[in-house]
Amino acid sequence: MLNTVQAEAIVTAARRAGASQAEVFHVASDETPVRFEANKLKELNARHASGVALRVIAGGRIGFASTTRPGDVDDLVTAAMETAPFGPEAQLDFPAKDGAVNVTIFDPQVDGLSVDNMIEAGKSLIDGALAVEPELLCDASVRRAVSRVHIVNSNGGDFNYSGTSLGVSLQGTLVRGTDMLFVGDGDVSCRADLALDQIRQTVARQLERSRRNAQMRTAELPVIFTPLGVAESLAAPLTLAFSGRLVHQGQSPLVGCLGKEMYDKRLGMWDDATLPYRAASRPFDDEGVASRRTPLIEKGVVRSYLYDLQTAGLARAESTGNAERSPASQPSISITSLQIEIGEMTFEEMVGEIKEGLVVEELMGAGQGNVLGGDFSGNVLLGYKIENGEITGRVKDTIVAGNVHEALRRLVALGSEGRWVGGTVYTPPVWIERLTVSAKS
């Protein structure tokens, strides 16, 4: 791990080379992935990764360079200074104070988790799925990691933290002739209490609902997105509109919408990097700006956009602490832990009130269309037909399309049961009044 003295030496060298400001970003990680393929243990190894990035402001512009050899100070500084004349005009000052919040993201039980326990977790998921469907071919992974982040800048900022991560996933494929069924689920946390039972139950439920096939028709129909479906299909085009960069560039459909009611009044959504043990929680972002809870939608009203330091400077706003990067890249705006407010209707109640409709678990190619404008369209990789208030089977050769911003103005209900998906999105099921459903006849 790059210590403060070493980081300050890089900053000092950059200042001597003519930088008015300089920032060193160092991240190191140790991870152990365990991977199963076709129901059998396939890979088991340990990896270490480390990298250092240097940002400079010279001549009013941003220069950048990175290396995996932090001892090569002169080469790193020279590379960063050489890029500055071609970089964007700097609209930021590196933070001087450590206003970091106290966020619990390190679990020693993860750091000390044995490989045998990881293998057992993967096997238990596969065994649970095979108990429901013996012909299923399962790929599973269990990944343990410890990461350390250290930021030092020329304004006196010195920020560092360590965090743990434990992720597990299960993906199953069932092939019968020309028919292929895909099921799966996963979880990521900073602590060693992953929702293995939830994953087993989700996959079992997916398999049971897919025992029969059902034929959809082409029409405008009610659609329920499960929490998996919301995270896979709706979250990305929705949150993209809250990027301060896209708003500043005039490319977001939410330009000029602060304080305006743009969605159904029941919709609430916020980003929060201060939640304990969440996969994306942290005391500060990748520029040293303190983490916080940022309301994005309250009762259908747009309350905030998301910023890093540079885009906040361009927009004459304040950074919301949403900068994210790797050592090889400059910061960009990213969601941390996204949460959607739950409602009052159970999933079963939603299904029971629909005469004909569709349940979406996962779309394939959901990023097609005008994504910046909120459009989504894709083949239903996993979904079910609703008929007379019941799920009657799995659908095939079906496409669903719409615009997430328009859809959330035609919200029928939010589910009363929320869950974390992928460790970073907390959402209930979402019932949209009508979307375009196209089916192969």
Backbone hydrogen bonds, N-H to C=O, Kabsch-Sander energy under -0.5 kcal/mol:
donor,donor_aa,acceptor,acceptor_aa,energy
7,A,3,N,-2.4
8,E,4,T,-3.0
9,A,5,V,-1.7
10,I,6,Q,-1.5
11,V,7,A,-2.2
12,T,8,E,-2.8
13,A,9,A,-2.1
14,A,10,I,-2.1
15,R,11,V,-2.2
16,R,12,T,-2.4
17,A,13,A,-1.4
18,G,15,R,-1.5
19,A,14,A,-2.2
20,S,57,I,-2.8
21,Q,57,I,-1.2
23,E,55,R,-2.4
24,V,152,V,-3.4
25,F,53,A,-2.8
26,H,150,H,-2.7
27,V,51,G,-1.9
28,A,148,R,-2.2
29,S,49,A,-2.8
30,D,146,V,-2.4
31,E,47,R,-2.6
32,T,144,R,-3.0
34,V,142,V,-2.8
35,R,43,E,-2.6
36,F,140,A,-3.7
37,E,40,K,-3.2
39,N,138,C,-2.9
40,K,37,E,-1.6
42,K,35,R,-3.3
43,E,35,R,-2.1
45,N,33,P,-1.3
47,R,31,E,-3.0
49,A,29,S,-2.6
51,G,27,V,-1.9
52,V,67,T,-2.9
53,A,25,F,-3.0
54,L,65,A,-3.1
55,R,23,E,-2.5
56,V,63,G,-2.2
57,I,21,Q,-2.4
58,A,56,V,-0.6
58,A,61,R,-2.5
61,R,58,A,-1.5
62,I,88,P,-2.4
63,G,56,V,-2.8
63,G,61,R,-0.5
65,A,54,L,-1.7
67,T,52,V,-2.4
72,D,69,R,-2.1
73,V,71,G,-1.9
76,L,72,D,-2.1
77,V,73,V,-2.7
78,T,74,D,-2.7
79,A,75,D,-2.4
80,A,76,L,-2.1
81,M,77,V,-2.7
82,E,78,T,-2.2
83,T,79,A,-1.1
84,A,80,A,-1.0
86,F,83,T,-1.5
87,G,83,T,-0.5
87,G,84,A,-1.6
90,A,60,G,-2.9
99,G,97,K,-1.2
101,V,283,P,-1.4
103,V,101,V,-1.0
105,I,103,V,-0.8
110,V,107,D,-1.4
111,D,107,D,-1.5
112,G,108,P,-1.9
113,L,110,V,-1.4
118,M,114,S,-1.6
119,I,115,V,-2.7
120,E,116,D,-2.3
121,A,117,N,-2.1
122,G,118,M,-2.1
123,K,119,I,-2.5
124,S,120,E,-2.5
125,L,121,A,-1.6
126,I,122,G,-2.0
127,D,123,K,-3.1
128,G,124,S,-2.0
129,A,125,L,-1.9
130,L,126,I,-2.6
131,A,127,D,-1.7
132,V,128,G,-0.7
132,V,129,A,-0.8
133,E,129,A,-2.4
136,L,133,E,-1.8
137,L,173,T,-2.5
138,C,136,L,-0.6
139,D,171,Q,-3.2
140,A,36,F,-1.3
141,S,169,S,-2.0
142,V,34,V,-2.6
143,R,167,G,-3.1
144,R,32,T,-2.0
145,A,165,S,-2.5
146,V,30,D,-2.2
147,S,163,G,-2.7
148,R,28,A,-2.6
149,V,161,Y,-2.5
150,H,26,H,-2.5
151,I,159,F,-3.4
152,V,24,V,-2.1
153,N,157,G,-2.3
154,S,22,A,-2.4
156,G,153,N,-1.3
159,F,151,I,-3.1
161,Y,149,V,-2.0
163,G,147,S,-2.6
164,T,105,I,-2.4
165,S,145,A,-2.4
166,L,189,S,-3.1
167,G,143,R,-2.7
168,V,187,D,-2.7
169,S,141,S,-2.2
170,L,185,D,-2.8
171,Q,139,D,-3.1
172,G,183,V,-2.9
173,T,137,L,-2.4
174,L,181,L,-2.4
175,V,173,T,-0.5
176,R,174,L,-0.6
176,R,179,D,-2.8
179,D,176,R,-2.0
181,L,174,L,-2.5
183,V,172,G,-2.4
185,D,170,L,-2.0
187,D,168,V,-2.6
189,S,166,L,-2.0
190,C,277,Y,-2.1
193,D,191,R,-1.2
196,L,194,L,-2.1
199,I,195,A,-2.0
200,R,196,L,-2.5
201,Q,197,D,-2.7
202,T,198,Q,-2.6
203,V,199,I,-2.5
204,A,200,R,-2.3
205,R,201,Q,-2.4
206,Q,202,T,-2.4
207,L,203,V,-2.3
208,E,204,A,-2.4
209,R,205,R,-2.5
210,S,206,Q,-0.8
210,S,207,L,-0.5
211,R,208,E,-1.3
214,A,394,R,-3.0
216,M,214,A,-0.5
219,A,217,R,-0.6
219,A,437,V,-2.3
221,L,219,A,-0.7
221,L,435,L,-2.3
223,V,432,I,-1.9
224,I,358,L,-2.8
225,F,223,V,-0.5
225,F,430,V,-3.1
226,T,224,I,-0.6
226,T,360,V,-2.1
230,V,226,T,-2.8
231,A,227,P,-2.3
232,E,228,L,-2.4
233,S,229,G,-2.5
234,L,229,G,-0.6
234,L,230,V,-1.5
235,A,230,V,-2.4
238,L,234,L,-1.8
239,T,235,A,-2.8
240,L,236,A,-1.9
241,A,237,P,-0.6
241,A,238,L,-0.9
242,F,239,T,-1.6
243,S,240,L,-1.5
244,G,306,L,-2.8
247,V,243,S,-2.3
248,H,244,G,-2.5
249,Q,245,R,-2.1
250,G,247,V,-1.3
251,Q,246,L,-2.6
252,S,246,L,-1.0
255,V,252,S,-1.3
257,C,254,L,-2.0
259,G,302,V,-3.4
260,K,257,C,-2.4
262,M,260,K,-0.9
262,M,300,G,-2.2
263,Y,300,G,-1.9
264,D,408,L,-2.5
267,L,264,D,-2.1
269,M,297,I,-2.4
270,W,339,Q,-2.1
271,D,294,T,-2.4
272,D,337,S,-2.2
273,A,292,R,-1.5
277,Y,104,T,-3.2
278,R,275,L,-1.2
279,A,423,G,-0.8
281,S,278,R,-1.3
282,R,273,A,-2.3
285,D,289,V,-2.7
286,D,323,A,-1.9
288,G,285,D,-1.7
291,S,283,P,-2.0
294,T,271,D,-3.5
294,T,292,R,-0.6
296,L,269,M,-2.4
297,I,269,M,-2.6
298,E,301,V,-2.4
300,G,267,L,-2.4
301,V,298,E,-2.1
302,V,260,K,-2.3
303,R,296,L,-2.8
304,S,296,L,-0.8
306,L,242,F,-3.2
312,A,308,D,-2.1
313,G,309,L,-2.2
314,L,310,Q,-2.1
315,A,311,T,-2.1
316,R,312,A,-0.6
316,R,313,G,-0.7
317,A,312,A,-3.1
320,T,307,Y,-1.0
322,N,307,Y,-1.6
324,E,332,S,-2.4
329,S,326,S,-1.8
332,S,324,E,-2.0
334,S,322,N,-2.4
338,L,336,T,-0.7
338,L,424,T,-2.6
339,Q,270,W,-2.8
340,I,426,Y,-2.5
341,E,268,G,-2.7
343,G,415,G,-3.5
344,E,414,L,-0.6
345,M,414,L,-1.4
350,M,346,T,-2.0
351,V,347,F,-2.5
352,G,348,E,-2.4
353,E,349,E,-0.9
353,E,350,M,-1.1
354,I,351,V,-1.6
355,K,353,E,-0.5
357,G,386,I,-2.0
358,L,222,P,-2.0
359,V,384,Y,-2.8
360,V,224,I,-2.8
361,E,359,V,-0.5
361,E,382,L,-2.6
362,E,382,L,-1.9
364,M,379,N,-3.4
365,G,363,L,-0.6
368,Q,365,G,-1.4
368,Q,377,S,-0.8
371,V,369,G,-1.8
373,G,370,N,-0.5
374,G,371,V,-1.5
375,D,370,N,-2.4
376,F,402,G,-2.6
377,S,366,A,-0.8
378,G,400,V,-1.7
379,N,364,M,-1.8
380,V,398,T,-3.1
381,L,362,E,-1.4
381,L,379,N,-1.1
382,L,362,E,-1.9
384,Y,359,V,-2.1
385,K,393,G,-2.6
386,I,357,G,-2.8
387,E,390,E,-3.0
388,N,355,K,-3.5
389,G,354,I,-2.3
390,E,387,E,-0.9
392,T,385,K,-2.3
392,T,390,E,-0.6
393,G,385,K,-0.7
394,R,212,R,-3.2
395,V,383,G,-2.0
396,K,214,A,-0.5
399,I,438,S,-3.1
400,V,378,G,-2.0
401,A,436,T,-2.1
402,G,376,F,-2.3
404,V,374,G,-2.9
407,A,403,N,-2.9
408,L,404,V,-2.0
409,R,406,E,-1.1
410,R,406,E,-0.6
410,R,407,A,-1.1
412,V,431,W,-2.8
413,A,431,W,-1.2
415,G,429,P,-3.1
416,S,345,M,-1.8
418,G,416,S,-0.6
419,R,427,T,-1.6
421,V,425,V,-3.2
422,G,186,G,-0.6
424,T,421,V,-1.4
425,V,421,V,-1.5
426,Y,338,L,-3.1
427,T,419,R,-2.2
427,T,425,V,-0.6
430,V,225,F,-2.5
431,W,413,A,-2.7
432,I,223,V,-3.1
432,I,430,V,-0.6
433,E,410,R,-2.7
435,L,221,L,-2.2
436,T,401,A,-1.5
437,V,219,A,-2.7
437,V,435,L,-0.6
438,S,399,I,-3.1
440,K,397,D,-2.2
